[in-house]
Amino acid sequence: MGPGRRPRRETKGSYAEAMKKPVPASIVSLFQRYPALAGFSVRGLQDIPDNCSRSGDEGELFVSDIGVLPSFTGGDHTGEIFQEIATTLADLLAEHPEATELICGRTFARTLH
């Protein structure tokens, strides 16, 4: 059972298959523009607790687990980063509605070299 006693979605494939999915360029760009952004997850309706507000749209997506490294910001840019994630995802889905399947259920994290 998932959060809110909802049945968990069947696994869409193995971890290796998930890693083969390309990361949209607009999401890569977020990490380039905001060095303090460590990562974030995109969840579907079935993955969030019942106490979270919803619009009623079955295809609704939620951003969660946003990691921001305050030591890199030189100030508090957390709100700006949160808003930019939401705007970037909204723009991506407006231009490419099929991207919902690509991003839902994934965690995007900064690559360290």
Residue, then its C-alpha position, 0 to 999 in steps of 0.5 A: m500500500g502506498p501513502g494514504r492507503r492507496p494501492r501502489r502503482e505496478t512497477k513500470g520496469s526495472y531500475a536499469e530501464a528507468m535509467k535509460k529514459p532521457v532526462p529532458a533538456s529543460i530539467v538538465s538546464l535547472f541544475q545548470r542554472y541553480p548550483a544549489l539544487a540537489g534534486f527533486s522528485v515528481r509524483g503522481l496522484q497515487d503517491i501522495p498522502d490523502n491530506c494533500s490538496r488536489s485539483g481533481d485531475e487524475g493526471e495531476l503531478f506533484v513535486s516533492d523531496i526538493g533538495v537545496l544546498p543553502s551553503f551554495t546559494g550565497g543567500d536564500h534562493t529556495g523560493e525562487i528555485f521551487q518556483e522555477i521547478a514548477t514553471t519548468l515542469a509546467d512548460l515541459l508538459a504544455e509543450h510535450p504532454e507525453a512527457t508525463e510518462l517520462i517524468c512521473g515517478r522519477t527523482f532527478a538529482r544533480t550528477l557529481h563528478 
